[in-house]
Amino acid sequence: MLFESADRNEIKILEAQANKLIDAGFPKALRMSNSEYEDEAIKATALATFSGSIPTLTEKRIDFIRQLAMLEIDLDPAVFKFPICQPKGAPGSNLSVSHLEVISRLNGPEGRKSIPEIADSLKLTLRLATPFEGLAACGEILKISNVALYGGDFTGSFGIQTGISRPSRFMVLENFFGKPRISYDFPECSDTFLGLLATKKDSA
């Protein structure tokens, strides 16, 4: 596979992610051949602009819980609200590249911030990352810290974009006894080292 628009490190990350999604059966789930899915990954990368953040391939056409099973990411049984996938063929549903940043709760002279406070004070160049954007790159993300997946639309009142000002709790990507897991936490959580996953606004 050839990714010509990224630097060498980003090439390796995206190639590994594309191979992981193909090996996990994503093309079959979408009734595509492996070569068709590989072509989508190359096209998505050709449209991307890289800036030293964590690049990730984002797949929104497959149900979130199914993606977790395919990628062998565990799910806390107490999580019961999930992000909404986009049907194949819908506008903006194709495989895309997102550029992720982990925002620390400890940044700034004012000391530790809550996750909602960080979410409300993102740089203008950033937006909240969705849970879909945290899956393919979960290994790279968890090398930095566990993260809150605070963006996106959910089935019900779990997410922040469903007409309420604050979610009662939010989704978390965490390292749980050496394995990636989707869990949850509360807005005023006590985990000092939990970061917030954000992405560049030019990402899909």
Secondary structure by P-SEA (a helix, b strand, c coil): cccccccaaaaaaaaaaaaaaaaacccccccccaaaaaaaaaaaaaaccccccbbbbbbccccaaaaaaaacccccccccbbbbbbcccccccccbbbbbbbbbccccccccccaaaaaaccccccccccccccccaaaaaaaccbbbccccccccccccccccccccbbbbbcccccbbbbbccccccccccbbbbbbbcccc
